[in-house]
Amino acid sequence: MWSVQDQRLSARSAFISDSMEKIGTTLTQHIWQEQKTHPQSRGSLSELLYEIALVCKIISREVNKAGIAEIYGLTGEVNVQGEEVQKLDEFTQNIFVNILGHCGHLCALASEEEEGIVNLSKEKELGDYVMLFDPLDGSSNIDANVSVGTIFSIYKRVTKKGPGTMEDLMQAGNKQVAAGYVIYGSSTMFVYSTGNGVYGFTLDPTIGEFLLTHENITMPDKVKNYSTNERDYHSWPEGIRKYIDEIKKEGKVSARYIGSLVADIHRTLLYGGVFLYPSTEKNPNGKLRLLYEANIMAFLIEQAGGRASNGQKNILEIEPSELHQRVPLYIGNKEEVKKIEDFLH
């Protein structure tokens, strides 16, 4: 006969199991399941991803209350990219550095907001990974309440010990061990990959957990949209102008452009299509950052069955020459990106 305590424990276990079945898979559970497929793993990458998720929950909370907390607007400062710094940019940068700089899993950290390597806490041991991130992409849209996002990329260090170096940070995109973004919109979504497919998790604010809502995302074959800022049409390469003219003439593809990279790529990933940010006369090397934006999105799009190019070669094969290197970006459905390359040639 079971004791009353045993019966209570059994009932509680059944309740928890039933509740979790209704809730679904959490991000924490999914990361742990991914870790089990790598028996040699010591769990450092998993713990680093947990920390990133925590940071993004905090950012989500602040983005959602930015107006009443008076953290809209500009700080009056200019970042390394020559862009005016938003108050939320500064806040998100500090949150990332304060939490991830103390996690003990990194040996180097680099931000799109800073010129060089970010100083890590000297109180913690150095880890085996480096991370590059854009704390708040699309922040110029904040005051208009347009979706913004966080972008991150993780590599295994190549140096043996000590503080991380530029050599650790400036690796080709195909060396990424994990990459992802978080989009803060009508809901907050965490989209990531460790090289085994792309998965999307939506934040349930009532329980404070990211729940699996988009399993093994695959880009649709049909090209429904193209996304680009056509303001610069007349300063694009001739091949890109011809490509855009052709798809407009065909009339089968709709123009969709938000102006927030995370939001534009997120739509392209889920609905299919192509995103273009060509070189221009003003920016002959392109405008998007290779290490903080292009590599990350290319990694995710390729994992979902798409392709990313600078017009000449796969984005993930480019060997970086500087920390804030810029590139043109053509990304989306494979056939469409190949067609763009043909037009450019």
C-alpha positions, -999 to +999 in steps of 0.1 A: +000+000+000+012+035-008+015+060+020-004+093+018+029+110+010+036+087-019+002+093-033+007+131-030+041+129-047+026+107-075-003+131-080+021+161-081+043+143-106+013+136-128+001+172-125+036+186-135+038+161-164+003+171-176+011+208-172+043+205-192+025+186-220+000+215-222+027+241-221+050+224-247+087+224-250+106+253-234+138+269-248+157+255-218+145+220-225+153+223-261+188+235-255+193+206-231+180+181-256+204+195-282+233+191-258+225+154-253+232+149-290+268+159-283+280+135-256+314+152-254+297+185-244+305+200-210+274+222-211+292+256-215+275+265-247+241+255-233+246+277-202+258+306-225+225+303-245+205+303-212+222+335-202+215+351-236+178+341-232+178+357-198+193+390-212+167+390-239+138+386-215+150+417-196+154+436-229+119+425-239+105+439-207+122+472-211+113+475-248+076+470-239+076+497-212+101+521-229+075+549-233+064+550-197+099+544-184+112+574-205+139+554-223+128+564-258+149+589-277+185+597-282+213+599-257+232+626-276+261+603-283+274+587-315+286+550-317+315+536-336+293+533-367+287+570-367+251+564-357+232+584-330+228+563-299+193+556-286+187+553-249+176+517-254+208+510-273+228+520-243+206+501-219+208+468-239+245+471-244+250+474-206+228+445-198+247+422-222+281+432-209+271+431-172+255+396-175+275+378-202+308+395-191+304+377-158+291+343-170+325+326-172+319+309-206+335+336-228+370+347-234+361+376-257+330+397-264+325+422-292+296+445-298+284+464-328+282+494-306+319+494-296+351+497-317+372+470-301+370+440-278+346+445-248+364+441-214+352+411-195+350+407-157+384+398-142+367+381-114+356+351-135+376+324-153+378+327-190+357+303-211+362+286-245+338+308-265+336+342-281+305+361-289+296+390-312+263+408-309+242+437-319+223+445-288+194+463-304+191+462-342+167+487-358+168+510-328+162+541-351+126+527-354+120+526-316+101+558-313+078+547-341+070+515-322+084+493-351+098+458-343+134+458-332+157+429-323+189+414-308+214+395-330+241+372-316+268+349-329+290+324-310+323+308-320+347+284-303+380+302-296+410+294-317+437+306-293+446+281-265+444+302-234+443+337-219+420+366-229+404+362-263+420+381-293+409+395-326+419+361-341+392+345-320+366+370-331+374+373-368+364+339-380+345+330-412+307+326-407+309+288-414+328+284-381+298+296-360+287+270-334+255+289-327+237+320-339+203+336-335+182+366-331+154+378-308+126+399-323+106+423-300+073+429-318+037+420-311+053+390-293+089+383-284+105+355-304+139+337-298+151+321-331+183+302-330+204+274-345+234+253-334+238+238-369+210+213-366+180+232-380+163+265-370+139+267-341+116+296-330+104+301-294+078+327-284+079+343-249+049+335-227+050+365-203+026+348-179+052+321-170+084+339-182+094+312-205+102+309-243+080+281-257+086+262-289+062+275-315+081+271-348+098+237-350+125+230-376+118+261-397+122+256-434+119+284-460+089+280-484+099+272-520+076+299-534+090+334-535+062+357-523+081+389-514+112+409-521+125+433-494+148+462-501+151+500-496+144+513-531+154+548-522+189+539-534+177+523-567+196+547-589+230+541-571+227+503-571+249+481-594+233+478-628+226+441-623+205+447-592+184+474-610+177+449-638+168+422-614+143+444-596+129+457-629+123+421-640+105+409-609+083+440-610+075+433-647+065+397-639+042+410-612+043+378-591+062+391-561+052+418-537+074+445-522+077+443-484+102+464-465+102+473-428+137+489-423+145+467-393+169+439-404+156+414-378+120+420-388+127+419-425+148+386-422+122+371-399+094+376-425+117+363-453+125+332-432+089+324-425+072+334-457+099+330-483+114+355-506+146+375-508+161+404-489+186+428-506+210+453-492+232+461-522+263+483-524+257+519-534+278+548-546+278+561-510+286+527-495+306+508-522+314+480-497+278+476-485+263+488-453+255+458-432+282+444-408+296+410-418+303+398-382+273+413-364+245+409-390+253+392-423+270+360-409+243+354-384+214+358-407+233+337-434+238+309-409+201+308-400+189+311-436+212+283-448+200+261-420+164+267-432+173+257-467+181+292-482+213+309-493+232+342-486+257+359-509+276+392-512+269+389-550+301+370-557+304+343-530+287+327-501+286+351-471+297+323-447+329+317-467+342+353-464+373+356-442+369+388-421+396+415-424+383+438-397+359+437-368+334+461-383+337+450-419+307+458-441+293+437-470+264+438-495+238+411-486+215+391-508+197+365-488+166+343-491+154+315-513+183+297-530+171+300-566+164+337-562+198+345-547+215+325-575+195+346-600+208+378-584+244+366-587+238+359-624+224+394-629+255+409-612+278+388-633 
